[in-house]
């Protein structure tokens, strides 16, 4: 099963029967997240943007 990172809403102390970490991010399977997603207690964490590649000038 693939796990996804979710951001926990403010004021929520427990997700899936466990305390929310100080980072406010939890990793859950789709089945584990269904209840809390439906109640607005968590939301999918946006994927990190890839770093931009710097363009170096080539000496000619």
C-alpha positions as CSV (number, residue, x, y, z in Angstrom):
1,X,0.0,0.0,0.0
2,X,1.2,3.4,-0.9
3,X,1.4,6.0,1.9
4,X,0.8,9.7,1.4
5,X,1.8,12.7,3.5
6,X,-1.1,14.8,4.9
7,X,-1.1,18.1,6.7
8,X,-3.2,18.2,9.9
9,X,-5.7,21.0,10.4
10,X,-5.2,23.4,13.4
11,X,-6.9,22.2,16.6
12,X,-6.7,18.5,15.8
13,X,-4.9,16.5,18.5
14,X,-5.2,12.9,17.1
15,X,-5.3,11.3,13.7
16,X,-6.0,7.6,13.2
17,X,-5.8,7.0,17.0
18,X,-2.3,8.6,17.3
19,X,-1.1,12.0,18.6
20,X,-0.3,14.5,15.9
21,X,3.5,15.2,15.7
22,X,4.8,18.8,16.2
23,X,5.4,19.0,12.4
24,X,1.6,18.7,11.9
25,X,2.3,16.1,9.1
26,X,1.3,12.5,9.1
27,X,1.8,9.6,6.7
28,X,-1.2,7.5,6.1
29,X,-2.6,5.0,3.6
30,X,-5.7,5.9,1.6
31,X,-7.8,3.7,3.8
32,X,-6.4,5.2,7.0
33,X,-7.0,8.7,5.8
34,X,-10.6,8.4,4.5
35,X,-12.4,9.3,7.7
36,X,-10.2,12.3,8.6
37,X,-10.3,13.6,5.0
38,X,-14.1,13.4,4.9
39,X,-14.3,15.5,8.1
40,X,-11.7,18.1,7.0
41,X,-9.2,17.2,9.7
42,X,-6.4,16.6,7.2
43,X,-5.5,17.6,3.7
44,X,-3.0,16.2,1.1
45,X,0.4,17.8,1.4
46,X,1.4,19.6,-1.8
47,X,4.3,17.9,-3.5
48,X,7.6,19.8,-3.2
49,X,8.6,21.7,-6.3
50,X,11.8,20.5,-7.9
51,X,14.7,22.8,-7.5
52,X,15.4,25.0,-10.5
53,X,18.5,24.3,-12.4
54,X,20.8,27.2,-12.6
55,X,22.0,28.2,-16.0
56,X,25.7,28.7,-16.2
57,X,27.3,30.7,-19.0
58,X,29.8,28.7,-20.8
59,X,33.1,30.6,-21.5
60,X,33.7,30.8,-25.2
